[in-house]
């Protein structure tokens, strides 16, 4: 009985693009009851009471709306976690999609640990990722980085990370492709 193990909330209800007034598209957000119960237990152990739970998707939308604002044009919102990336495409009135990509920042540091003899020095790898990795790996001229002033570290670190960053970009491309093909109300 998987549905009995889920907590489900309606994140978005909108008319169907076909124009049939009796048909609607509904976006449901669900979570395993046991996960919510774990969070409630942790809050309770700290002396608190869990009053509500918000999905990462709706939290991203609310944060973006409060800081930058949403428009009628779609915004691609991402939360890159340690092992998972949450991607949301939303407009002012519409949550077009919410996807999880099995890609997280921990993989970047692990790539360095595996390739430049940093076994047991995970903190050093994390420092290198923060200092050189993502910024340089996203650079269009990653293979022409001038290492002057950084003891030659930025270029090799970035080159090791480029394939992983490309995986994330591919995942984001798949999300936008999905939205383009399934949503008549969202136009990039």
C-alpha positions in Angstrom: 0.0 0.0 0.0 2.5 2.6 -1.1 0.0 5.5 -1.1 -0.7 4.9 2.5 3.0 5.4 3.2 3.0 8.8 1.4 2.0 12.3 2.5 0.8 14.2 -0.6 0.2 17.9 -1.2 -1.2 19.8 -4.2 1.6 22.1 -5.4 -0.2 23.4 -8.5 -3.6 23.0 -10.2 -4.1 24.6 -13.6 -6.4 24.3 -16.5 -5.4 21.7 -19.1 -3.8 23.3 -22.2 -6.4 21.6 -24.4 -8.9 24.2 -23.2 -11.4 21.7 -21.8 -12.8 23.4 -18.7 -13.5 20.1 -17.0 -9.9 19.0 -17.3 -7.0 20.2 -15.1 -3.3 19.5 -14.7 -2.3 18.8 -11.1 1.2 18.8 -9.7 1.4 16.7 -6.6 4.3 16.7 -4.2 4.7 13.6 -2.0 7.0 12.4 0.7 7.4 9.2 2.5 5.6 9.3 5.8 8.7 7.8 7.5 10.9 10.7 6.3 8.5 13.3 7.7 8.3 11.3 10.9 12.1 11.3 11.2 12.2 15.0 10.8 9.4 15.5 13.4 11.3 13.2 15.8 14.5 15.2 15.4 12.7 18.4 16.0 11.0 16.9 19.1 14.4 15.7 20.5 15.6 19.3 20.2 12.6 20.4 22.2 10.6 21.8 19.3 7.3 20.9 17.6 7.1 20.4 13.9 4.2 22.4 12.7 4.6 22.2 8.9 6.9 20.8 6.3 7.7 22.4 3.0 9.1 20.7 -0.1 12.5 21.8 -1.4 10.7 22.8 -4.7 8.2 25.2 -3.0 10.9 26.5 -0.7 13.1 27.4 -3.8 10.2 29.1 -5.4 9.3 31.1 -2.3 13.0 32.1 -1.8 13.4 33.2 -5.4 10.1 35.1 -5.2 11.2 36.9 -2.1 14.7 37.8 -3.2 14.5 38.3 -7.0 10.9 37.9 -8.0 9.3 35.6 -10.5 7.9 36.9 -13.8 5.8 35.4 -16.6 9.1 34.0 -18.1 10.2 30.7 -16.6 13.0 30.6 -14.1 15.2 27.6 -13.7 15.9 27.3 -9.9 18.5 24.8 -8.6 19.6 23.6 -5.2 22.9 21.7 -5.5 23.2 19.5 -2.4 25.9 17.1 -1.4 24.5 14.2 -3.4 21.4 15.5 -5.1 20.4 18.5 -7.1 16.8 19.8 -7.0 15.6 21.6 -10.1 12.4 23.6 -10.4 11.1 25.5 -13.4 8.6 28.1 -12.3 6.9 31.3 -13.4 5.0 33.8 -11.3 1.8 31.7 -11.4 3.0 28.2 -12.3 5.3 25.5 -11.1 6.1 23.8 -14.4 8.2 20.9 -13.0 10.3 19.7 -10.1 13.0 17.2 -10.7 15.8 15.6 -8.7 19.1 15.0 -10.5 21.4 12.4 -9.0 24.3 14.9 -9.0 25.8 16.6 -6.0 28.8 18.6 -5.0 30.4 15.8 -3.1 31.2 14.1 -6.4 33.5 17.0 -7.3 35.6 16.6 -4.2 35.6 12.8 -4.6 36.9 13.3 -8.2 39.9 15.2 -6.8 40.5 12.6 -4.0 40.5 9.9 -6.6 42.8 11.6 -9.1 45.4 13.7 -7.3 46.3 11.5 -4.3 44.2 13.2 -1.7 43.0 10.0 0.0 42.3 10.9 3.6 42.4 14.6 2.8 38.8 15.2 1.8 38.8 18.7 3.4 41.7 19.7 1.1 39.7 18.4 -1.9 36.6 20.4 -0.8 38.8 23.5 -0.4 40.2 23.1 -4.0 36.7 22.7 -5.4 35.5 25.9 -3.6 38.6 27.9 -4.6 39.1 26.7 -8.2 36.8 24.1 -9.3 33.3 25.1 -10.3 34.1 28.7 -11.3 36.9 27.6 -13.6 35.1 24.4 -14.9 32.2 26.6 -16.1 34.6 29.0 -17.9 34.3 28.7 -21.7 38.2 28.8 -21.9 38.8 26.2 -19.1 41.7 24.7 -21.1 43.4 28.1 -21.5 43.3 29.2 -17.8 46.3 31.2 -16.9 47.6 29.6 -13.7 49.7 32.7 -12.8 49.2 33.6 -9.1 47.6 30.3 -8.1 50.6 28.0 -8.2 49.2 26.2 -11.2 46.3 24.6 -9.4 43.2 26.1 -11.0 43.7 24.6 -14.5 44.2 20.9 -13.5 41.5 21.1 -10.9 39.0 22.5 -13.4 40.0 20.0 -16.1 39.3 17.1 -13.7 35.9 18.6 -12.9 34.7 19.6 -16.4 33.1 16.1 -17.2 31.1 16.2 -13.9 29.9 19.7 -14.5 28.9 18.7 -18.0 26.8 16.0 -16.5 24.9 18.5 -14.4 24.4 20.8 -17.4 23.1 17.8 -19.4 20.6 17.1 -16.6 19.5 20.7 -16.6 19.1 20.6 -20.4 16.9 17.5 -20.0 14.7 19.3 -17.5 14.2 22.3 -19.8 13.5 19.9 -22.7 10.9 18.1 -20.7 9.2 21.4 -19.8 9.2 22.6 -23.4 7.6 19.3 -24.6 5.0 19.0 -21.8 3.9 22.5 -20.9 2.0 24.7 -23.3 1.9 27.5 -20.7 5.7 27.8 -20.3 7.9 29.3 -23.1 11.6 29.8 -22.8 
